[in-house]
Amino acid sequence: MKYVILLALCGLALSQPSKRFAGFGISTVGGNLGCVVTGDKLFVNGLEGRELTDDEQSELKEYQVKLGAFREELRAVVEQRKADLEARRSGAAPASTSKPTANPEPPKKPSFCSEQTTTQYIFDGCKVQNNMVYVGSTFARKLSDSEIEELKQFDKEMTVYQKSVSANLEQQLGELFGAAFSGQTQIARATPEPVSTSATPAAPPKTPNFCTLIV
């Protein structure tokens, strides 16, 4: 059901003239979302950023050590669970009879890779990241002070709108599949009743005019 909800939300997002996502915390194989450091140069969501300061390079080294330890802990947990699963399949006693080990917590991301830094807003013709406008992957300009305030307001309104859409969608799914979720069974009707919703999603916020796409 989670996949259905995600697909529905994606469809709603694509119907809007502007889209927003946060690259923070996303990891994809071969992808470029989030922060990437090579040498002393920082890239955010695939866009060339800046060179790290001496303090930031020290912070990165500390993060790399913690990241290595996290990966080793995670590998050990995965191997233990794999061994337990194989033991159960063969009818033998699991190698570990204690409570299942929880996944280790990943290290805190460096300060130069904060959510504010990695949040990206995609509009028709351009995208805005860290208060800078990009056309494709090319830096175009910085937002003015008034535009920064406009973007902050858009972010607040978009957050409210997204929560409203999500709540409305959950309500509709609950009305459609409530009986199945609660374990009850009902006799199918020849003519199903229309789905009624008591709440109407908030209107989408007005898109800021940071660039003009010629169509």
Helices and strands as residue ranges (DSSP letters): H 2-14, E 19-22, E 35-38, E 41-44, E 47-51, H 54-90, G 111-113, H 115-118, E 119-123, E 126-129, E 132-135, E 138-142, H 145-182
